Amino acid sequence: MSFTEKANKSVDEQLCTQYNILLKAEHTLDDDITLPKLVTLIEENGINSNHFKTSSKSYVFAYDRKNVSTVLLDRDSGTIEFPANYTSDVELWAVYPDDRRLQTGVYNYALLSLVTLKSSLAKTSSAEHTFDLNNNLFELEDEAYLENITKLNLINGPYIVPETTTKGVGDSTSVAIDSDSENSKFFTDISFVVPSNHIEQSGNTITIENKYYASNYYNKDNRSGGINLNYTEEYNVIIKNVYFANCTLTLNGGAHYVVDGCQFYNIKDNNAITATAPDISYEIRNNKIMNSTKSINTMMPGNDRDRIIENNEFYLSVIETNKNERKDNAIQITLDKPSAVNLGTGKLIIRNNNVKKALGFISLHEGWVNDTTLSTETKLEFLKTRVEFSNNTVANGIEKVTADLGIMSNTEKYLLLLEYASVLAANVK
């Protein structure tokens, strides 16, 4: 280690000590200090933390939320370097590094500042107004409205999906805010279409690459906004190295989708990827799904094309305290459109995935027993012949197959769902 790096590490250790002194005092007043609260606390006390980032390139600050302590983490190995001999049972949170590498076993959080509009832009003579967000999130409070403004341009910020909509003067209905910015956009719906300048097209191949989409982290009801792609069968759609922050991805239409090398985190009470449209095919590969309460929602193909889920890493979180209400399964197989599934011969191939933290690897949705158009024998045959597993790694303590607990236990339907689950579990290696 160079002299400069040693000096930077020493500075980081001193900051770490200061953070923990603040935490100890604050913890007497607040039982649950989150990472955003910690960073706010640090800044309010005059410590320049640069949003919880270290001076040393070799280390990253992490917050042990369970034990209310800040630690210094080796960026490459993930080991705790400071305080010395730190042996607590940890739950580590970190602001994502500049290169956006997700650390194994560490919850990552994109900690952006928040610009809040609390009152109207009153008495403006202009029908158009521009906010320079300077890479901050934007939030419009419920009581806020825009007076005399038909277009609000938000520049230099991430693409976001807010929880609130604007209210016109004397009008409780939603009023759309438009934006023609190339860098950011404010949306009044929970889903949005990828802007045209984010899409490259060569023939029938559509590519969305190296982009960053964020939803509002301050959403009161823990719902995630998201992107809905809807391309017809003649298209191949590649989504590569895209960063989704609290922002879901839904695949529709009949296209072939390739979701490759993407990162999903902080997906709240929603699926990171929903791929249940009957006519699509896909390859979901090499992705990391971190700190999310749900993951991939899919079903068997409704055509003769295979669906492949491979080489993905799952490190899911739990919000619900009651295990019966948890839904943090890596992959959910649903049966929302049984007639379409019955027409296809394509397979659902699940291989080489690594499930490090979750309630279960595979979850069977209650639709498997709610549907009455297909016989039990047909459904069991689907699970035996059209779902293939190979070389998946599931950590100890994670259930291989779970049944959707939306159906109360000991009911006839639930017991049948357990039978389906046991048949599927026999193939999960």
N, C-alpha and C positions, 0 to 999 in steps of 0.2 A: 504494500500500500504506500502511495506517495505521501510526502510530507503534507501536501495540501489536503489530500483525502483524510489523513489522520486528524488534521485540524478541523475539517468539516464535520467529521464524526464526533469529535469532542464537543463542538457547538451543538450538534443534534442531541447528544446525551444530556447536555445542560438544559436544553429546551424541554426534553422529555421529563426531566426532573421538575421543571417549572409547571409543566402541564399537570403533573400528578399532584402537586401542591394545590393547584386550583381545583382539580377534581375532588380532592379530599374535602375541601371546604364546601364546594357546591353540592356534594352528595348528601350533606346534612339537610339540604333543603329540597333536593330533587332525587327521587328514588330511581328514576330511569333517565339517564343522560345519554342521548343518542350522539352519533358523530356530528351531525349538523349543529346540535346544541353545544358540543364541545368546541367546535371551531368558532362559533359565535362567542362563547365564553372567553376563549383565548384572545380574540380580537378586541373584545370589550375591555380587557385588562391590559391593553397596550402592548401586547406581545405580537411582534410581526411574524406570523407563522406561514405567510404566503399560502394560505389555505391548506395548512397541515402538510406541507411538502418539506422534505429534508434538504439540507445543503449538500450532503454527500450523494453522489450518484449510485453508490453501492447499497444504500439503505433506503428504507421507506418507513415513515411513521405508521403505526397501526394502533387501533384502539380496542382494548379488551373490554367490551361492553359489560360482560357478565361480572367481571371483577373490578370495573370502574378504574381502569389503569391504562396509561399510554405506554407502548413499548417501541423499541427500534428493531426493525425486521430486516434481515439480510434479503436483498431483493431477489437473488438467484436461488438460494437454498430454502428460503422461507423460515429459517430458524430465528428465534428471538435472541438478539445480541445484547440488548440492554433493556431493563436492569439485569444485572448478572444473576444467574441461577434462578431465572423466572420459571416456576414450575406449576403455575395455576392451570386449571382446566379452562382453556381460553375460547372466546368467541371473537375473532379478530375482524375489525373493519378498517378499511383504508381508502383514502381518496385515490382514484385511479392514477397511475403514473402517466407522464406525458406521452409515453409510447403506447399507453393503453393496454399493457400486458396485464392480464388477470392472474393474480397469485393463487396457486392452489391452496384451498383451505382458508382463504381470506375473502370476506364480503367486500365488494368494491362499490364505491359510491361516487357518482359524478357530482361533485359539490360545486355547483355554480351559484353565483349570487342571484338575487331575485329582485326584479324591478316590479313594483306594485302600483297600479293605478287605483287610487282610493276614491277619487271624486271625479266629477265630469271635467272635460276640457271645455269649460264654459266660455261663452262670449268670444269664441274664435271666429274670425271672418272667413277663414279658409275651410273649404270642404275636404281638404286633404292634410293629413298631419304625419310626420315622420318621427319615430323614436329610434335612436342609435342605441342598441342594447349592449354593445361592447362585450359580446359573448355572455350576456346574462339571460336567465330565464325571464319570462314576462307573465305576470298574473293580473287579472282583472277581478277586483272584488265584486261581490254580488250587488252591492249598492251603487257601484259605479256605472256611469253611462256616458256616452259620447254625444255631445250636443253639436249639431250642425256639421258633423263629420261623416262623410260617406266612405272614405278610404283612410285606413290607418296602415302606414308602411312601417314594418319593423325590420331594421337592417342590422347586420353584424351580430346575429344570434343564431342559436340552433333551431332547427325545425321542431316545433313543439305543438302539443295538443293539450289545451288548457281544460280545466274542469268547468269553468264558468263561461257563460255566453254574455254578450253585451245586451244592454237594455236601452231602447230608445226612450226619449223623453215622453213620459206619460203612456208608455206602451210596455206591457209585460212580455211581449213576444220577442223572440230572438231576432237580432239584427246582425246580418253578416258583416264582417270586417274583411275587406279585400287587401291584398298585398301583391305587388309585382316585384318584390325584392328577389334577387338571386341568392341571397345569403340566409334569409330567415323568413318565416311566415307564421302568422297567428291564425289558428283555426278555431272555428266555433262549433265543430262537430267532433265526435270521439274518434273518427277515422278520417283519413285524408288520402288524396291521390298523390303519388310521387311527382314532383314538378318535372316538366319536360326537360329542363336543363340538367336534371340528374340522370337522364336516360341516354344511353348510346345505342344506336340501332345499326346493325349490319345485316341486310336481308331480313330474314325472319328471326334473327337472334337479338334479343333485348338484353342489355347489360346495365346493372346498377351496381357500382363498385366504389369502395373507399368513401362512403358517406357516413354521416352521423345523424341519427334521428332520436329526438328526445321528447318525452311527454312531461307533464307537470308533476314533479316529485312531491308537491304539497297537496295532492289530491285527497280531499277529506274522506272519501269513501273507499279508498284503496283500489279504485278501478284504473286500468291502464287504457290509454288511447292507442291507436295503431294504424298501420298501413294495410290497405286492402288492395292486392294485385288481382286483376281480372283480365287475363289474356286468353284468347281463343286457341283452339287446338293446333293451329299451324305454327305457333310461336314456341321458341325455346327461350326461357327467361332465366338469366343468371344473376343471382344476388350474391356478391362476393366481397368479403372483408368489410361488411357494413356493421356499424356499431349501433345497437338498439338499446336505448336507456328508458326503461319503463314504457316501452313501446312495442306492441305486438305486431306480428306479421301474419296476414291471412292470405292464403293462396286459393284463388277461384278460377272460374273459366274452365278451359280444357287443355291449357298449355302444359309443357314439360318444364318443371322448375328445378333449378339447381341452387341450393342454398349452401354456400361453401365458405368456410373460414369466418363466419360471422360470430359476433359476441352479443349475447342477450343478458341483461341483468336488471334487477329491481322490477321484474314483471309482477304486478300486484293483482291478485285475484283474477287472473286471466291467463290464457295460454301464451307462451312465448311464440309458438308457431301453431297455427290452425290450418290443417290440410285435409278437410273432410269433403271438399267438393268431389262428386262422384267420378268426374271425367278427367281429372288431372293425373299426371304422373310426376314423380319427383325423385331427386337425390338430395337428401338432407345430410350433409357430411362435414366433418372437421369443425364443428361449431362448439362454442362454450356457452352453456346456459347456467348462469350463476345467480344466487340470491333471489330466486324466483319461486313463487308459490305454486305455479303450475308449469308445464313444459310443452311437450308436443302432443297435439290432439289430432288423431288421424282415424281412418277406417280402411278396410280392404278396398282395392281399386274397383271402380264400376266399369272397367274396360279391361283390355288384355295387356296393358302395360304395367310393369312392376313399379312399386314404390319402395325406395331404399332409404333406410336410416342407418348411417354408419359413421364410426370414428368420432362420435360426439362425446363431450364431457358434461356431466350433470352434477352440479353442486347446489342443491335446492335448499330453500329456507322454509321455516314454519312460522306462520303468524298465529294460526288457531291454537288455542291451548288444549282443546278437547281432541284427542286422537281420532274420534269418530267423525270429526268435521274436517280433518286434514285432507288435502287434495294434492300434496306435493309428490306426485308420481312422475317419473321421467317421461313415460309415454302412455297416453290414454287411447284405447281403441274403442271407438264408438260405433253405433249401428243406426245412425239417423236416417239413412236412405236405403233401406233393405232391398227394395225392388231394383235399384240401380246396381247394388253390389251383386245381386243374384245373377245379373247379366254378364259379369266380367269373369275373366280367368286369371287376371294378373295377381301377383303375390305381393305381400307385405314382408319385406326382407329387413331384418334388424340384426346388425352384426358389428362387432368390434367397438362397441360403445363402452364407456367407463362411467358407472354410476357411483359417485363418491359419497353423496349425501342425498337422501330422499326418504320418504315413507315407503315407496315401492318402486320397482322397475317398471312393471306394466300394470295398468289399471283397466279393468273392463267396465265400461259405462253401463248404467242401468238400462239404456236403450236395447241392450241385448235381450232382455226379458220383457220389456214393455212392448216391443214389436210383436205383432201376432200374424203378420203376413207370411213369415217363413217358419217352417217347422223347427222344432228343437234339433232334430237329426241334421237338418241342413246347416243350422248354425254351428253345431259341433263339428261338422265336416269342414266348414270354413276354417275353424280354429286349428284343426288337425292338418289340413293340406295347403292352406293359403297363407299361413303365417310361418315364417322361417326364422330361426335364431341361430347365431353361431358366434363364438369367441367374445361374448360380452363379459365384462368384469363388473360385478356388483359387490360393494363393500359389505362386510359383516353387519348384521342387524337390519339390513334392508330387505323387505319382503320381495320375493321374485314377482308374484302376481297378487294384486289386491282387487277386491270387488267394490264397486261404487257404493258407498255407504249412504247414499241418498235413499236407498231402500232400507227400511228398518230390518234388523236381524230377526231371524226366526219366522219371517213371513214366507209364504210359498214361493214368491218371486225371488226373494233374496237367496233362499236355499238353492233355487235353480241357477241363479247367477254364480253361486259358489261352485256348483257342479261345472259350469263353463270354465270358471277360473282354474279349477283343478286340472281339467283337460289341457288348458293352455300351459299351465305350470309344468306339466310333464315334458314340454318341448323347450322350456327356457333353460338353457345350459349356461 
